[in-house]
């Protein structure tokens, strides 16, 4: 079952993500899609709060991966926008199979390197402070998690 949620400000988006973050487990993968300014990093900040990460989360645009290790679980925040034409094995499976939570912005650019199970969240900019989040859980674990967080 997919979910569609409307948010009307940044704090609602963060709270929603925080709620998801409290349920995440080691090895979980979230894929974030959306145009520039759609709220992908804002969403990740909320996930970090749910993972009890005290560090300030910033976009990993120029570093590809930012690692936040001081929390309930490590958070691996990836921005793979610049990897669109990468031919080599990127080694991201070490993160996906690691002991933390992986969040991948612009995941469609590395589709062939992604795990089989994940939550895909597409953020759409509707108006200045309004966003639509389309949430697609893939795999039984993620279906159960989303059902718990969003209801059926």
VEXVEX-281709 format. One record per residue (C-alpha): residue number from 1; x, y, z. Coordinates in pm, 1 decimal, always signed. Example, Ala and Ser with C-alpha at 12.3 -4.5 7.8 and 13.67 -1.06 7.14 Angstrom:
BEGIN
[1, [+1230.0, -450.0, +780.0]],
[2, [+1367.0, -106.0, +714.0]],
REM end
This chain:
BEGIN
[1, [+0.0, +0.0, +0.0]],
[2, [+130.4, +345.0, -92.0]],
[3, [+66.7, +658.5, +112.3]],
[4, [+18.9, +1021.8, +13.3]],
[5, [+63.5, +1289.4, +278.6]],
[6, [+27.3, +1666.5, +251.4]],
[7, [+242.6, +1887.1, +473.2]],
[8, [+195.8, +2260.4, +515.1]],
[9, [+523.6, +2358.2, +677.5]],
[10, [+877.8, +2240.6, +740.9]],
[11, [+813.1, +2136.0, +1100.3]],
[12, [+532.4, +1898.3, +995.1]],
[13, [+764.9, +1736.5, +740.0]],
[14, [+1034.7, +1697.6, +1005.0]],
[15, [+791.4, +1553.9, +1262.3]],
[16, [+665.1, +1299.1, +1011.3]],
[17, [+1021.8, +1196.6, +930.9]],
[18, [+1109.0, +1185.3, +1301.2]],
[19, [+820.2, +944.3, +1357.7]],
[20, [+961.0, +718.0, +1085.4]],
[21, [+1312.0, +756.0, +1228.2]],
[22, [+1205.4, +619.2, +1566.6]],
[23, [+1103.0, +292.8, +1395.7]],
[24, [+1410.3, +242.5, +1177.8]],
[25, [+1648.9, -47.4, +1227.7]],
[26, [+2002.1, -130.1, +1126.3]],
[27, [+2022.3, -189.4, +749.9]],
[28, [+1712.1, +11.6, +660.4]],
[29, [+1722.1, +205.7, +333.7]],
[30, [+1516.2, +510.8, +236.1]],
[31, [+1523.4, +657.9, -112.5]],
[32, [+1436.8, +1027.0, -145.1]],
[33, [+1328.3, +1177.2, -475.7]],
[34, [+1222.7, +1530.9, -555.1]],
[35, [+1335.7, +1846.6, -728.5]],
[36, [+1579.8, +2090.2, -572.2]],
[37, [+1412.6, +2255.3, -274.4]],
[38, [+1146.1, +1984.7, -240.9]],
[39, [+1252.3, +1906.8, +117.1]],
[40, [+1479.0, +1602.0, +94.4]],
[41, [+1735.1, +1737.2, +340.5]],
[42, [+1460.8, +1870.3, +569.5]],
[43, [+1310.9, +1520.7, +572.6]],
[44, [+1651.7, +1371.6, +653.6]],
[45, [+1691.5, +1614.2, +945.2]],
[46, [+1369.2, +1474.1, +1090.6]],
[47, [+1490.1, +1116.1, +1043.6]],
[48, [+1808.9, +1210.2, +1228.4]],
[49, [+1600.4, +1342.6, +1518.0]],
[50, [+1414.0, +1010.4, +1529.2]],
[51, [+1750.0, +832.1, +1535.0]],
[52, [+1857.9, +1056.8, +1826.1]],
[53, [+2146.3, +1205.3, +1626.9]],
[54, [+2257.0, +1530.7, +1790.6]],
[55, [+2470.0, +1655.3, +1501.3]],
[56, [+2340.0, +1909.8, +1251.3]],
[57, [+2245.0, +1738.2, +926.0]],
[58, [+2361.3, +1908.7, +607.7]],
[59, [+2317.7, +1816.2, +243.5]],
[60, [+2598.7, +1586.2, +125.3]],
[61, [+2599.2, +1742.4, -223.6]],
[62, [+2975.1, +1782.3, -250.1]],
[63, [+3083.0, +1484.9, -40.2]],
[64, [+2845.5, +1217.0, -176.2]],
[65, [+2806.9, +1058.3, +171.5]],
[66, [+2786.9, +1220.6, +513.1]],
[67, [+2808.6, +986.3, +808.5]],
[68, [+2643.3, +1067.4, +1141.0]],
[69, [+2746.6, +811.8, +1401.8]],
[70, [+2640.0, +960.5, +1734.5]],
[71, [+2286.1, +835.3, +1779.0]],
[72, [+2072.2, +528.9, +1830.7]],
[73, [+2195.8, +408.9, +1489.8]],
[74, [+2441.0, +558.1, +1241.0]],
[75, [+2288.5, +757.7, +954.9]],
[76, [+2446.8, +745.9, +609.8]],
[77, [+2310.4, +1040.9, +411.9]],
[78, [+2392.3, +1012.6, +41.9]],
[79, [+2343.9, +1250.9, -248.5]],
[80, [+2411.1, +1056.5, -567.2]],
[81, [+2306.3, +1327.6, -812.3]],
[82, [+2660.1, +1359.7, -949.7]],
[83, [+2691.0, +981.1, -996.6]],
[84, [+2436.4, +965.1, -1278.8]],
[85, [+2685.3, +834.4, -1533.8]],
[86, [+2904.5, +632.2, -1296.9]],
[87, [+3011.2, +303.3, -1453.4]],
[88, [+3214.0, +163.1, -1165.1]],
[89, [+3093.7, -29.5, -864.7]],
[90, [+3024.8, +249.9, -618.4]],
[91, [+3068.6, +38.0, -304.1]],
[92, [+2743.9, +168.8, -159.8]],
[93, [+2633.8, -183.3, -67.4]],
[94, [+2870.2, -157.9, +229.2]],
[95, [+2643.2, +116.2, +362.2]],
[96, [+2320.7, -61.3, +264.4]],
[97, [+2428.7, -378.7, +442.7]],
[98, [+2598.2, -195.9, +729.2]],
[99, [+2493.2, -126.7, +1084.5]],
[100, [+2311.7, +200.3, +1014.9]],
[101, [+2031.7, +360.3, +817.1]],
[102, [+2098.7, +470.4, +458.6]],
[103, [+1917.2, +767.7, +306.8]],
[104, [+1977.0, +815.9, -64.9]],
[105, [+1882.9, +1140.2, -239.4]],
[106, [+1833.3, +1118.8, -619.2]],
[107, [+1830.3, +737.4, -591.8]],
[108, [+1700.7, +687.1, -947.1]],
[109, [+2052.0, +773.6, -1072.2]],
[110, [+2193.9, +454.0, -918.8]],
[111, [+1894.4, +222.4, -960.6]],
[112, [+2113.5, -78.1, -1048.2]],
[113, [+2310.8, -42.5, -722.3]],
[114, [+2010.7, -24.3, -489.4]],
[115, [+1890.3, -304.6, -263.1]],
[116, [+1567.9, -489.0, -345.2]],
[117, [+1379.7, -362.6, -39.8]],
[118, [+1342.1, +0.0, +69.6]],
[119, [+1102.6, +288.8, +126.7]],
[120, [+1085.2, +534.3, -162.7]],
[121, [+966.3, +881.5, -65.5]],
[122, [+894.0, +1131.9, -339.4]],
[123, [+863.3, +1490.8, -221.0]],
[124, [+677.9, +1734.6, -444.3]],
[125, [+685.2, +2109.4, -401.0]],
[126, [+323.2, +2233.1, -416.6]],
[127, [+356.2, +2590.3, -285.9]],
[128, [+597.6, +2793.5, -72.1]],
[129, [+549.0, +2580.9, +240.1]],
[130, [+335.6, +2297.0, +104.9]],
[131, [+470.0, +1957.8, +6.3]],
[132, [+318.6, +1629.3, -100.5]],
[133, [+498.7, +1316.2, +14.6]],
[134, [+430.5, +997.0, -177.6]],
[135, [+555.2, +699.9, +21.1]],
[136, [+608.8, +360.2, -140.2]],
[137, [+723.5, +75.5, +85.4]],
[138, [+889.0, -214.7, -99.8]],
[139, [+917.4, -533.3, +105.2]],
[140, [+725.5, -674.4, +400.5]],
[141, [+936.7, -499.1, +666.1]],
[142, [+876.2, -157.8, +511.3]],
[143, [+507.3, -226.4, +449.8]],
[144, [+467.2, -308.4, +819.9]],
[145, [+667.7, -2.2, +924.4]],
[146, [+458.8, +231.5, +707.6]],
[147, [+135.5, +71.4, +825.1]],
[148, [+243.4, +132.0, +1183.2]],
[149, [+343.1, +494.2, +1120.6]],
[150, [+66.1, +602.0, +879.2]],
[151, [-215.5, +359.7, +959.0]],
[152, [-394.5, +160.7, +689.8]],
REM end
